Amino acid sequence: MKVLITGTAGFIGNALARRLLERGDEVVGIDNLNDYYDVSLKEARLARIKDHPGFTDVRLDIEDREGMAEVFRVHKPQRVINLAAQAGVRYSLENPHAYIDTNIVGFMNILEGCRHNGVEHLVYASSSSVYGANTNYPFSVHNNVDHPVSLYAASKKANELMAHTYSHLFGLPTTGLRFFTVYGPWGRPDMALFLFTRRILAGEPIDVFNYGDHTRDFTYIDDIVEGVIRTLDKIPTPDPDWSGDDPDPGTSNAPWRVFNIGNNNPVKLTRYIEVLEDCLGRKAEKNLLPLQPGDVPNTYADVKDLVDWVGYKPETTVEEGIAKFVEWYRDYYGV
């Protein structure tokens, strides 16, 4: 297939592009290489795929309406995976406009490109953040998600609603994937594992929010990629049992679905740090702090729908995943 991926210099987008190229798909990759974090890391990720004969590299902001329309017209992708986004819960408190520009305006351009160019299936990144103030664990796609606690979460919920509208009006098959705390080699420097590793190796204290009491359903990058590919390959159809009298938030009478991709095994932050300390052979000095605004105390993915739909469930343990990250980090940074 010819697949358009946005965010191919990003953590998930780059790993996904590599896997699709390895299996013989053509990939048209869009990225703007913005400086939200270290651009050299993004360039190093791109270097892993840029010389592949099946890869086309496009430098573009997805909020560029004419530029995006031109990409769709020229390349005519069969399927699209949108992973480009302004990420990060905490940054959304400092720079909210970035989330509207990329996550709302940019996503609108992708929906229009799909609509007008006969795209077979749009898969897009949502987030576990959409569960917001929910405390009914594990989080199910059949739960109501109308109480976000950050603008980032609200933008991802908006993407799900926008996609539903296009699925309903234009018959565009769309699948939203709610990722749960993705980590692993080539990860994002603004994420906890990266920050902790750098500071522990430098002998500096780490900031541990919520006093380390919260849990996260940490999900290894390879498991995320496998889940994305399996959902990409299965085009959603309308749910014949869906009823407007008792509307199910997880399915629709349109060709629209949402799924959780998480490990289904939440780990306390203090345990996560212990595993990292073991892998590094060093103890962390902890700066214990309260829960940050916009953060949620716990995440826990119910993945039954994903298993039923594509027969797949993430299973990499944090012990395996952190060890692989530390091995990559030491090699990449020479420490």
N, C-alpha and C positions, 0 to 999 in steps of 0.2 A: 504494500500500500504506500501511498504518498501521505505522510502525516505532517501537519504543521504543529510545531511545539513552540509555545511562547515561554521565554525564560530558560533558554538552553545554556546560559552561563551560570544559572542558578544551581543550587544543591540537588534538588529533585529532578529538575528539567534536564540537567546534564547527564545524570545517571540513567534516566529514562531514554534519552536520545541514543546513548551508547547501546543499550539493550535492543532498541528497535533497529538500529543500524546493523547490529550483529546478526539479527534474525533475517535481514534482507530487505527491510523496509527503506524507502526513501524518507529523509527527514529534512524539512525546511524549518530552520531554527531562527527564532526572533529573540533578540535581547538588546537592551540599550546600554548595558554595562554601566549602570549608574553607580554612584559612589556611596550608597547606603552602608556598604562595608567594603573591605579591601578589594579593589579592582584587580589587583594582580592575582588573587585567588580565582576570580572569575575567568581571567585570561588563561590561567593554568588549566582550569577545567575545560575550557573551549579547545585548548591545544590538544586534548585527548581525542577530539572528534573532528577537528576542522579539516584534516587531510583525507578523511574518509570519502570515497567517490560518491557515496549516496547522500552526502550532507551538503546543504546549501545554507550559508550563514548570512543572515540579514540583520543589519544594525538599525534598530527602529524602536521608538516609543509606541506602545500599543494604544496610547491616547491620541496618536496622530491619525486622524480619521481618513484622510486621503492616502496616506502611506499604507495603512492597513488594507484599504480597499484595493490598492494596486497589488499588494502581495497576494491577495485572494484571486484577483483577476489573472495575474501572470502565472501563478504556480498551481492553481486549481487543486488544492489538497482534497483528498477523499475524507479524511478524518482530522479532527483538530483536538489538541490537548492544551488547555490554557493553564499554565503554571506561573506566568508573570503576574506579580502582585507586589504592592507595597506590604511587606511582612512586618510582624512584630506588634505585640499588644502595647508595650510600653511606649514605643515611638509614636503611636497614634495619639498619645496625650500631648506630645510636643509639636507634631506636624500633621494635623488632621487633614489638611487639604491634599496631601500626597495620596491619601487613601481614596479620596473621591476621584482624583485625576486618574489614577491607575486602576483601582479596583472597580470603580463604577463606570467612568467614561471609557476606559480601555476595554472593559468587558462588553460594553455596549457595541463597540466597534467590531469585536469578535463575533458577537451574535449576528450583527448585520452582514458581516462577511460570510458567515455560515449560511444564513438565510438566502442570500442572493447568488450563491455559487454551488448550490446542490450538495453541500457537505452531508455525508451519511450519518455522522455521529460527532457530537461535541462532548468531550470529557473535560471537566474543569475542577480546579482545587477549591474546595471549601475548607472548613476547619472545625476542629473540636471546640473552638472558641464560641461557635454559635449556640452552644448549650448554656452559656452565660450563667444565670442565677439558678439553673436547674440543680437539684440535689437528689434526684431520683436515679440512683445508680443500679446497674451500668446504664450509660446514656444510650438510648435507642432512637433510631431514625423515626420511630412512631411517636416519640415525645414531641410536645409543643416546644418550639424554640423562639418564642417571642420576647425574651427578656435578656438581650445581650448586655454585657457590662463593659464593653470597649467599642470604640468606633471601628476598629479592625474587625471585630466580630459582626458588627452591624453591616459592614460592607460585604462580608462573606454570606450572610443571610440574604442580603439584597441580591447577590449573584444567583442564589438558588431561586428566588422569586422571579428575577428577570428571565432566567433560563426556562422556568415553568411557563411564563407568558409566551415565549417563542415556541416552545413545544406545543402549547395549546393552539396558538393562532396559525402557526405555519407548519406544524407537523415535524419540526426539527427535533430529532432524538437527542436528548441531553442527559448526562449523568454527572452528578456532583459527588465529590469524594471528600468526606470530612476526615482530614489527616489528624492523627494524634501524636504530638511531640516527636517529630522525626529527628533521628540522630544517626551518626555514622561517619566514615571517612569522607573527606571533601565537604564536610558540613559547614553550617553558617557560623561565622565568628561571633555573632551576637547571641548565640544560644548558650545555655548553661554549660554544656559539656565542654565546649571550646573555651569559654571564659575560665571555667574551673581549671582545666588542664594548663592553660597558659600561666595562670597565677600561681598554681601549686608548684610548677616547675621553676618559676621565678622567685619562689619563697615569699610570695605576697598573700595576704588574707583574701578569702573568697566571700562574697556577699551571699548569704543564705537567707532567702526571704521566707516569711511565715515561720521563722525559726526552724525550718527544715521539716515542718509537720505536714506539708501537703504531699499529695501523691500525683503521679503522672503515669499515663499509659504509654510509656516510651516505646516507639516503634522504629525498628531498624530500617535503614534506607532500602536494602534489597527487598525487604518484605513489602514496602510501599510500592516500589517499582513493579513487582510481580502483580500486586493488586490492581495497579493502574492499567497494566497491559491486558490483564484478563477482562477488566470491565470495558476497555476500549474495544476488544474483540467481540463483545456481546451487546448488540444494539437494543436499547430498551423499547418496549412496546406498551401500549395502554394497559392498565390493570383492569381486567373485566369485572373484578369484584369491588372496585372503588365506588363509593357512594357519596354524593353531596349531602345526604342526610346525616352521615357520620363520617366526615372527611378524614382520611388517614394522611398525616403529614409526610409519610415516607414513600407513598406511591401516588398515582394520579390516573385520571382517565385520559391523560395525554401521554406521549412517549417520553416520560420524565422519571428519573429515579435519583435517589440520594443513598449513599452508603457510608458507614463508618469504616475506616481502615486504621485499626489500632491493634495492639498486642493482646487486648482482652485480659490483661494481667497488670494492674497498677502497682507501681513500686514507689515506696516512700522516698522522698528526696534524700534523707539521711542515708538510706541504703545505697542509693545511686552514687553518692559521694564515697561511701566505703569501698564500693567496687572500683571506682576510679583510683582511690588511694592505693588499693592493692595492685592495680595494673601499673601505676607509676612508681610504686615502691617508696612513696612519701606520704606523710600525713598533712592534711590541710589545716591551716589556721582559719577558723570560721568567724565571720562577722555576722552575728544573728540579727535579723531585721524583721519587721512586721510585713504582712502581705501587702504587695504593691497595688495601688489603684488599677483596676482593669483586669487583674489576675483573678483566677478562680482557685479555690482550695484543692480541688480534686478533679481528675478526669479518668474515665473508665469506659471503654468502648464495648458496647454490645455489637458483635459482628455476625450475628446469626443470619441477617439478610444477605451479607456479602458471601457467606458460606453457601447459603441456599442458591444464590444467583450464579456464582462462578466457581464454587467448590474450593475456595481458598481461605486460609486463615493465617495471619502472621504468627510466627512461632520463635523467632530469634530471641534468646534471653539477653538481659542487660549484661550479664557476665560475658557472653560471647561478643555482643555488639560493642561494648566499651573497650574490650581488649583489641578488637580490630581497629577501632578509632585511634587508640593510643599508638598502636603500631604504625598506622598511617601518619599520625601527627609527628611522631619522632623522626620518621623518614623524611617527610615533607619539609619540616623546619630544621632538621639536623640537630635535634636536641636529645 
